[in-house]
Every structure is written in C-alpha cells, then in structure tokens.
Amino acid sequence: MEKSIRVRILGRDYPLRVQEDDEAATREMAAHVDARMRAFKTAHPEQSDLVTAVVTALALAEELYHAREATPDLTQFNDEIDEIDRLLAEALSTD
C-alpha cells in the first residue's frame, strides 16, 4: 500500500508517495542526499541550489557506477552453475 511522506532536502520539503515497506529506506536515502548536498554547499556557498543538486547527483552517479563495476556480473556465475548442474545431471544419468 502506498503512503504519502515528506522528506527535507537542503531546507525544502518534497512530498513523495512510497510503498509502506520502502518508507524507512526512502527516508534514509533522502537524508544521505541532504547530507551530501549540505556538505557541497558548505564547501561552495556561492553555488546555487541547482548547481549543488547537479554536482551532488553526478557524484552519487559516479559512486554508483564504480560500485557496479566492482560488483561481479552474477550472470556469468549463473551460467557456470547451470553448466555444472548440466554436467552433474549428465554424469549421474550414466551411472
């Protein structure tokens, strides 16, 4: 079931609709984005909120990109498991 919540990022409230089970995670993500934007704004107070948001979004996207690169592709492992399963089934059927 969806519910309405409000999160505050860089001093502004944003209404969101989320699944009840996702509320805590959404609030945690919003708090993380807010903290990152505040850190940028503290280091660069002359920048607008829009520039702060874009630079923060790019930094978060870069982190996600690198995290995905560092995570092994599970498709390869699944293919290998399927092949091992096939070989085992084949070996067991010949006995």
SVG drawing of the C-alpha trace seen along z (x, -y; Angstrom):
<svg xmlns="http://www.w3.org/2000/svg" viewBox="-2 -33 38 80">
<polyline fill="none" stroke="black" stroke-width="0.4" points="0.0,0.0 1.3,-3.4 1.5,-6.3 2.5,-9.9 5.6,-11.2 7.6,-14.3 11.4,-14.5 13.5,-17.6 16.5,-18.1 18.6,-21.3 15.8,-23.0 13.0,-22.2 10.2,-19.7 9.4,-17.2 6.2,-15.2 6.7,-11.6 4.5,-8.6 6.2,-5.3 5.3,-1.8 4.9,-1.4 7.7,1.1 10.0,-1.4 9.4,-4.3 12.5,-3.8 14.8,-3.3 13.5,-6.3 13.9,-8.5 17.5,-7.2 18.3,-7.9 16.8,-11.4 18.9,-12.0 22.0,-10.9 21.3,-13.1 20.6,-16.0 23.9,-15.4 25.9,-15.3 24.2,-18.4 24.8,-20.3 28.5,-19.2 28.9,-20.6 27.0,-23.8 29.3,-24.3 32.4,-23.9 30.9,-26.1 28.4,-28.5 28.5,-30.7 26.9,-28.0 23.2,-27.9 20.9,-25.1 20.6,-23.9 24.4,-23.6 24.6,-21.9 21.9,-19.4 23.5,-18.6 27.0,-18.2 25.8,-16.0 23.8,-13.9 26.9,-13.5 29.0,-12.5 26.4,-9.9 26.1,-8.6 29.8,-8.2 29.8,-6.3 27.1,-4.0 29.0,-3.5 32.1,-2.4 30.2,-0.2 28.6,1.6 32.0,2.0 33.4,3.5 30.5,6.0 30.9,9.2 28.5,10.0 26.3,12.7 25.1,13.7 28.4,15.3 28.2,17.2 24.7,18.3 25.8,19.6 28.6,21.5 26.3,23.0 23.9,24.1 26.8,25.8 27.9,27.6 24.4,28.7 24.1,30.0 27.4,31.9 26.4,33.4 23.0,34.5 24.7,36.0 27.2,37.8 24.6,39.1 22.4,40.4 25.2,42.5 25.6,44.5"/>
</svg>
